[in-house]
Every structure is written in C-alpha cells, then in structure tokens.
Amino acid sequence: MATHKIAVLPGDGIGQEVIPEALRILGVVAKGSGTTFEFEQGLVGGAAIDATGEPLPGDTLRLCESSHAILFGAVGGPRWDHVPQERRPERGLLRLRKDFDLYANLRPAKCFPLLVDASPLKRSVVEGTDLMVIRELTGGLYFGEPRGTEKMADGSARAVNTMAYTSREIDRVARVAFDVARQRRRRLTSVDKANVLAVSQLWREVVTEVARDYPDVQLDHMLVDNCAMALVARPTQFDTIVTENTFGDILSDEAAILAGSMGMLPSASLGGKTALYEPVHGTAPDIAGQGIANPIAAILSAAMLLRYSLNMGGDAEKVEAAVLRVLEKGYRTADIRQEGTTLAGTVQMGELIAREVGAMY
C-alpha cells in the first residue's frame, strides 16, 4: 500500500496542542486500515518568524510541495503584532493558499444533538442545523491589487484594498459548491452584495450561468446582510452556502456559534494538487499552554483530509463516529461543557477519541 506523506504545520498558540491529537487519531487509522502515513513537521507563522524571520520559510514550502496533504494548526497572536504587515504570521497561511491555488474553502457547521444547549442561541433555533459554507479563498479583498497605505500631502494617511474577481475565479468555486450541494440536500445559496457592488453583480451572473449545468440543485441568491441575520435567526433553512472571500470569512465564523464552539469546526481548502486542512478556531492565545483547548476541530479536519485528499471516506466516517461516541459518553472540553458532563483536557479528549476509533477496526 502506498505511503501518504503529510506536511504537519502546527503553527502557533493552541495549534501546537491540538495538532498532536489529530496525529494521534491518524496513527490509529493507519494501524487499523493498514495505511502508512509519513508525517513531517514544518515551521509556519509566528514560530517560523522567530526561527527564520519569515512566516513561510522555503523549507516549509518545499515540504508542502512534496506532500499529499497539509495538516495545519493556527498562526498569529499578540506577540507578533509589531511585525510589518507583509511579514505577519497570517501571511504564511495566505501565501500557502495562493501558491497552491487553494481557491475553495469548505467549512461545515453542524449542531450535534448533544451540544444543542452549548450554543448561546435557543434550542428551537439551532436544533437540526447542518450546513456547509464554501468560501472563495484566493481572490477578493485579501489578494486584490492595488493595496497598501500611503501618506497624503496634508500629512494624513490613505489605505486601499481592492476587491476583484474574474468570471473564471467565480465559475470554478461555484462548480465546487454545486458539486458539494449535490452530495448533500441539493440546495445552494449564493451570497453576495449585488445591490451595491459591481463585483457581486458579476458573481451573481456567473453563478446563475453555472447553475444551468446543475438542474438538480436548487439555487437561491441572498444578500450578505440578510444572510448574516438569517444564520442566527433561521439557520436550518440553509444547506450549502457559497460566497466570496471576505463575506465567507465572516459568515463561516458566525456559523461557529451554531455548533456551540469554534473548537468543533474543521475546514478543508481545496483546489490545487495539495489540499490544506485546519481547524477554524485560530491560536486562542488566552488559553494556549493550559492544556484545555478542544482538539475536536483538528481531529475532524484530519477526517476531512482522509475523505478529500486520500479517498478514505470510510475511515473518515469512523473518526466522525468516534467523536460522537465520546460526546455521547458525556465527555466535554471546557468550551462545550454542560452541567452533568465530565470535563476533559486536550490530551484526554484525544485519547478518548483515539480509543473509540481503534475499537471500530
């Protein structure tokens, strides 16, 4: 059986605590399935800046280029707030997305029945929520030119970011979204700001055109401000959402409250030959180093890696089922703890899930 090389980039903050638990799970999968994983670690983000002065060193880039998939933790934190904008920790992740053409970011937001009461929203609102946000990842404001800050003649400053999309960029992410919707409940909501932005008007035109190739998928259009309200008022109306980079960044984080915690949400960034998988919770510097971070998002990201990069969907289902079993047994990390449940730290939660995964082989 072929060996799968995985580039492991824990990054900063709790990324360095949760990624080892995801690797623990992959190790159990390897043993149970007879698959061979080769894990090689690389520096990225603030840790890379401290060691090399750059957020994405050449060695890390080459490691990723030679790997079948990238398992990523998180980057950034107040420690590097003084670093110039173009060399901030986050630029390492942005460069990976751009260099590997990872134009489609998939972020599921599912409210586990056992965690309904962990959400700050009413049970009647979040119960039954199961949606997927697909965010275009390599265009828009985060990458458009011109960009930057300049001094004006009167001594004031002027900053510019450019939102720009080509019809090709919109077309390709729309097709990913329609394909994903086909595998779910066949409903796709395209989110834009077509009543104000020319970019959004093109977005709506292209998505509508692509829809002709997917007559089995119901397409709706929604303005981003309406979508933001509907996500917290009627989240169960959504199945699959597709939107541009900035809107997707904000809406997918908003969707985190539907699952009770950002510590529950994985993501996959697809497009080029090497995909990247990461929990969406960020570095959480306020709890880093305390051993209390929730590793489930990282573990579910590893499950997405199995499914999308290695075609090991059955093994991914075992990991997801193992997470559910541990929750059913009443174990919770601090971010999702409820009355009557048992508190578990990062390592203990990883061990519990690993034990359940192992029992399925």
C-alpha positions as CSV (number, residue, x, y, z in Angstrom):
1,M,0.0,0.0,0.0
2,A,1.3,3.5,-0.9
3,T,2.7,5.8,1.7
4,H,0.9,9.1,2.2
5,K,3.2,12.0,3.1
6,I,1.5,14.6,5.3
7,A,3.1,18.0,5.9
8,V,2.3,18.9,9.6
9,L,2.4,22.6,10.4
10,P,1.2,23.2,14.0
11,G,2.0,26.9,13.9
12,D,1.3,29.0,17.0
13,G,-0.8,29.0,20.1
14,I,-3.2,26.1,20.6
15,G,-2.3,24.9,17.1
16,Q,0.7,23.2,18.8
17,E,-1.6,21.5,21.3
18,V,-4.5,20.2,19.1
19,I,-2.5,19.0,16.0
20,P,-0.7,16.3,18.0
21,E,-4.1,14.9,18.9
22,A,-5.2,14.9,15.3
23,L,-1.9,13.0,14.5
24,R,-2.8,10.5,17.3
25,I,-6.1,9.8,15.5
26,L,-4.4,9.4,12.1
27,G,-1.9,7.0,13.8
28,V,-4.8,4.8,14.9
29,V,-6.4,4.9,11.5
30,A,-3.0,3.9,9.9
31,K,-2.8,0.9,12.2
32,G,-6.4,-0.1,11.7
33,S,-6.5,0.3,7.9
34,G,-3.0,-0.9,7.1
35,T,-2.2,2.5,5.6
36,T,1.2,4.1,6.0
37,F,1.4,7.8,6.9
38,E,4.7,9.7,6.8
39,F,4.4,12.8,9.0
40,E,7.0,15.6,8.6
41,Q,6.8,18.8,10.6
42,G,7.5,22.3,9.3
43,L,7.5,25.9,10.7
44,V,4.9,28.4,9.8
45,G,3.5,31.7,11.2
46,G,5.0,33.2,14.3
47,A,7.0,30.2,15.2
48,A,8.7,30.5,11.7
49,I,9.3,34.2,12.2
50,D,11.0,33.6,15.5
51,A,13.3,30.9,13.9
52,T,13.9,32.3,10.4
53,G,12.4,35.8,10.2
54,E,9.8,34.7,7.6
55,P,6.2,33.4,8.1
56,L,6.6,30.7,5.5
57,P,10.3,29.6,5.1
58,G,11.4,27.9,1.9
59,D,11.9,24.6,3.6
60,T,8.3,24.6,4.7
61,L,7.1,25.5,1.2
62,R,9.1,22.7,-0.3
63,L,7.8,20.2,2.3
64,C,4.2,21.1,1.4
65,E,5.0,20.8,-2.4
66,S,6.2,17.2,-1.8
67,S,3.3,16.1,0.3
68,H,-0.1,14.6,-0.4
69,A,-1.8,16.9,2.1
70,I,-1.2,19.6,4.6
71,L,-2.4,19.4,8.2
72,F,-2.3,23.0,9.6
73,G,-2.9,24.3,13.1
74,A,-3.2,28.1,13.5
75,V,-1.0,31.2,13.2
76,G,-0.7,34.5,14.8
77,G,-1.0,36.2,18.2
78,P,-0.2,39.4,20.1
79,R,3.4,38.5,20.3
80,W,3.8,39.3,16.6
81,D,1.6,42.4,16.4
82,H,4.6,44.6,15.8
83,V,5.8,42.7,12.7
84,P,5.3,44.6,9.4
85,Q,2.1,43.7,7.6
86,E,3.6,41.8,4.7
87,R,5.6,39.6,7.2
88,R,2.8,39.0,9.8
89,P,2.2,35.3,10.7
90,E,-1.0,35.2,8.8
91,R,0.8,36.0,5.6
92,G,2.3,32.5,5.7
93,L,-1.2,30.9,5.5
94,L,-2.3,33.4,2.8
95,R,0.8,32.5,0.7
96,L,0.1,28.8,1.0
97,R,-3.5,29.4,-0.2
98,K,-2.2,31.4,-3.1
99,D,0.8,29.3,-4.1
100,F,-1.2,26.1,-4.0
101,D,-4.3,27.7,-5.6
102,L,-6.5,26.6,-2.8
103,Y,-9.5,28.5,-4.0
104,A,-12.3,26.6,-2.3
105,N,-12.6,26.5,1.5
106,L,-15.2,24.1,2.9
107,R,-16.4,24.8,6.4
108,P,-19.1,22.6,7.8
109,A,-21.2,23.8,10.7
110,K,-23.3,21.1,12.3
111,C,-25.1,21.3,15.6
112,F,-24.5,18.0,17.3
113,P,-27.8,17.0,19.1
114,L,-25.8,16.5,22.3
115,L,-24.4,20.1,22.1
116,V,-27.6,22.0,21.3
117,D,-27.6,23.6,24.7
118,A,-23.9,24.6,24.3
119,S,-24.9,27.2,21.7
120,P,-25.9,30.7,23.0
121,L,-28.9,30.5,20.7
122,K,-32.2,29.0,21.6
123,R,-32.6,25.2,21.1
124,S,-35.6,25.9,18.9
125,V,-33.3,28.0,16.6
126,V,-30.2,25.8,16.3
127,E,-31.6,22.3,16.6
128,G,-31.2,20.4,13.3
129,T,-28.6,22.8,11.9
130,D,-26.3,21.1,9.3
131,L,-24.8,23.4,6.7
132,M,-21.7,23.9,4.7
133,V,-20.1,27.3,3.9
134,I,-17.9,27.3,0.8
135,R,-15.7,30.4,0.7
136,E,-13.7,31.5,-2.3
137,L,-10.2,31.7,-0.9
138,T,-7.7,33.2,-3.3
139,G,-9.4,36.4,-4.6
140,G,-11.2,39.4,-3.4
141,L,-10.0,42.0,-0.8
142,Y,-7.3,39.8,0.7
143,F,-5.3,39.5,-2.5
144,G,-6.5,42.3,-4.9
145,E,-4.2,45.0,-6.1
146,P,-3.6,47.8,-5.6
147,R,-3.3,47.5,-1.8
148,G,-1.4,49.3,0.9
149,T,-1.2,52.6,2.9
150,E,0.2,55.9,1.7
151,K,0.9,59.3,3.2
152,M,-1.0,62.2,1.8
153,A,0.4,65.6,1.1
154,D,-1.6,67.1,4.1
155,G,0.1,64.5,6.4
156,S,-3.0,62.2,6.6
157,A,-2.9,58.6,5.5
158,R,-4.9,56.7,2.9
159,A,-5.3,52.9,2.8
160,V,-6.5,50.9,-0.1
161,N,-7.7,47.3,-0.6
162,T,-9.2,46.1,-3.9
163,M,-12.0,43.6,-4.3
164,A,-11.5,42.0,-7.7
165,Y,-12.8,38.8,-9.2
166,T,-12.7,37.3,-12.7
167,S,-15.5,35.2,-14.2
168,R,-13.2,32.2,-14.2
169,E,-12.5,32.5,-10.5
170,I,-16.2,32.7,-9.7
171,D,-17.0,29.9,-12.1
172,R,-14.6,27.4,-10.6
173,V,-15.7,27.9,-6.9
174,A,-19.3,27.8,-8.0
175,R,-18.8,24.4,-9.5
176,V,-17.2,23.1,-6.3
177,A,-20.2,24.4,-4.4
178,F,-22.8,22.8,-6.8
179,D,-20.9,19.5,-6.6
180,V,-20.9,19.6,-2.8
181,A,-24.6,20.6,-2.7
182,R,-25.3,17.5,-4.9
183,Q,-23.8,15.3,-2.2
184,R,-25.9,17.0,0.5
185,R,-29.5,18.1,0.2
186,R,-29.2,19.7,-3.3
187,R,-29.8,23.3,-2.2
188,L,-27.3,26.1,-2.8
189,T,-27.5,29.7,-1.5
190,S,-25.1,32.1,-3.3
191,V,-24.4,35.1,-1.1
192,D,-23.3,38.5,-2.5
193,K,-23.9,42.3,-2.3
194,A,-25.3,42.7,-5.8
195,N,-27.4,45.7,-4.9
196,V,-24.2,47.7,-4.3
197,L,-21.1,46.1,-5.6
198,A,-20.2,45.6,-9.3
199,V,-18.1,42.6,-8.2
200,S,-21.2,41.0,-6.7
201,Q,-23.2,41.7,-9.8
202,L,-20.7,39.7,-11.8
203,W,-20.7,37.0,-9.1
204,R,-24.5,36.6,-9.3
205,E,-24.4,36.5,-13.2
206,V,-21.7,33.8,-13.3
207,V,-23.2,31.6,-10.5
208,T,-26.6,31.8,-12.3
209,E,-24.9,30.7,-15.5
210,V,-23.2,27.8,-13.9
211,A,-26.5,26.7,-12.3
212,R,-27.7,25.6,-15.8
213,D,-25.3,22.7,-15.6
214,Y,-26.8,21.6,-12.3
215,P,-30.6,21.4,-12.9
216,D,-30.9,19.0,-10.0
217,V,-29.7,21.6,-7.5
218,Q,-32.0,24.4,-6.3
219,L,-30.2,27.8,-6.4
220,D,-31.1,30.8,-4.4
221,H,-29.4,34.2,-4.1
222,M,-29.2,36.2,-0.9
223,L,-27.6,39.5,0.1
224,V,-24.8,39.1,2.7
225,D,-26.5,41.3,5.3
226,N,-29.7,39.2,5.0
227,C,-27.7,36.0,5.2
228,A,-25.9,37.2,8.4
229,M,-29.3,37.8,10.1
230,A,-30.8,34.5,8.8
231,L,-27.8,32.4,10.1
232,V,-28.7,33.3,13.7
233,A,-32.5,33.5,13.2
234,R,-33.3,30.5,10.9
235,P,-30.0,28.5,10.3
236,T,-31.9,25.3,9.4
237,Q,-33.0,26.9,6.2
238,F,-29.5,26.6,4.8
239,D,-27.9,23.6,3.2
240,T,-24.9,24.8,1.2
241,I,-23.7,28.4,1.0
242,V,-21.1,29.8,-1.5
243,T,-19.7,33.3,-1.3
244,E,-16.6,35.4,-1.9
245,N,-13.6,35.6,0.4
246,T,-14.4,38.4,2.9
247,F,-18.0,37.5,3.2
248,G,-17.1,33.8,3.6
249,D,-14.6,34.6,6.3
250,I,-17.2,36.5,8.4
251,L,-20.2,34.2,7.8
252,S,-18.3,31.0,8.5
253,D,-17.1,32.3,11.8
254,E,-20.6,33.5,12.6
255,A,-21.8,29.9,11.9
256,A,-19.5,28.7,14.6
257,I,-21.9,29.6,17.3
258,L,-24.4,27.2,15.8
259,A,-22.1,24.3,16.7
260,G,-21.6,25.6,20.3
261,S,-18.0,26.4,19.9
262,M,-15.4,27.2,17.2
263,G,-13.5,24.3,18.7
264,M,-15.9,22.0,16.9
265,L,-15.4,23.3,13.4
266,P,-13.0,21.8,10.8
267,S,-12.2,23.1,7.4
268,A,-10.7,21.9,4.1
269,S,-9.1,24.2,1.5
270,L,-9.1,22.6,-1.9
271,G,-8.1,23.5,-5.5
272,G,-4.5,22.5,-6.3
273,K,-3.0,19.1,-6.1
274,T,-2.1,19.5,-2.4
275,A,-5.0,20.5,-0.1
276,L,-4.8,22.1,3.3
277,Y,-6.9,21.1,6.4
278,E,-7.2,23.2,9.5
279,P,-9.4,23.9,12.5
280,V,-11.1,27.3,12.2
281,H,-10.6,28.4,15.8
282,G,-7.3,30.3,15.5
283,T,-4.5,30.4,18.0
284,A,-6.6,31.3,21.1
285,P,-3.7,32.9,23.0
286,D,-5.8,33.4,26.0
287,I,-5.9,29.6,26.7
288,A,-2.7,28.5,24.9
289,G,-0.4,26.3,27.1
290,Q,-3.1,25.4,29.6
291,G,-4.0,22.0,28.1
292,I,-7.7,22.8,27.9
293,A,-8.1,23.5,24.1
294,N,-10.7,21.5,22.3
295,P,-9.0,19.2,19.8
296,I,-12.2,18.0,18.0
297,A,-12.0,20.6,15.2
298,A,-8.4,19.5,14.4
299,I,-9.5,15.8,14.6
300,L,-12.4,16.4,12.3
301,S,-10.1,18.3,10.0
302,A,-8.0,15.1,9.8
303,A,-11.2,13.3,8.9
304,M,-11.7,15.7,6.0
305,L,-8.1,15.0,5.0
306,L,-8.8,11.3,4.8
307,R,-12.0,11.9,2.8
308,Y,-10.9,14.6,0.3
309,S,-7.2,14.0,-0.3
310,L,-6.7,10.3,0.3
311,N,-10.1,8.9,-0.8
312,M,-10.5,7.1,2.6
313,G,-14.1,8.1,3.2
314,G,-14.9,5.0,5.3
315,D,-12.1,5.8,7.7
316,A,-13.2,9.4,7.9
317,E,-16.7,8.2,8.9
318,K,-15.1,6.1,11.7
319,V,-13.3,9.2,13.1
320,E,-16.5,11.2,13.0
321,A,-18.5,8.5,14.6
322,A,-15.8,8.2,17.3
323,V,-16.2,11.9,18.2
324,L,-19.9,11.4,18.5
325,R,-19.5,8.4,20.8
326,V,-17.2,10.3,23.2
327,L,-19.7,13.1,23.3
328,E,-22.5,10.6,24.0
329,K,-20.5,9.3,26.9
330,G,-20.6,12.7,28.4
331,Y,-17.0,14.0,28.0
332,R,-16.6,17.7,27.2
333,T,-13.7,20.2,26.9
334,A,-14.2,23.5,28.7
335,D,-15.6,25.3,25.8
336,I,-18.6,22.9,25.4
337,R,-19.0,21.8,28.9
338,Q,-22.6,21.5,30.2
339,E,-24.0,20.6,33.6
340,G,-23.7,16.9,34.3
341,T,-20.9,16.2,31.9
342,T,-17.3,15.2,32.6
343,L,-14.5,17.8,31.9
344,A,-11.7,16.6,29.7
345,G,-8.5,18.3,28.7
346,T,-6.9,18.4,25.3
347,V,-4.9,15.2,25.6
348,Q,-7.6,13.2,27.4
349,M,-10.1,14.1,24.8
350,G,-7.7,13.0,22.1
351,E,-7.0,9.7,23.9
352,L,-10.7,9.0,24.3
353,I,-11.5,9.6,20.7
354,A,-8.5,7.5,19.6
355,R,-9.7,4.6,21.7
356,E,-13.1,4.8,20.0
357,V,-11.6,4.9,16.6
358,G,-9.4,1.9,17.4
359,A,-12.4,-0.1,18.5
360,M,-14.0,0.3,15.1
361,Y,-11.3,-1.7,13.3
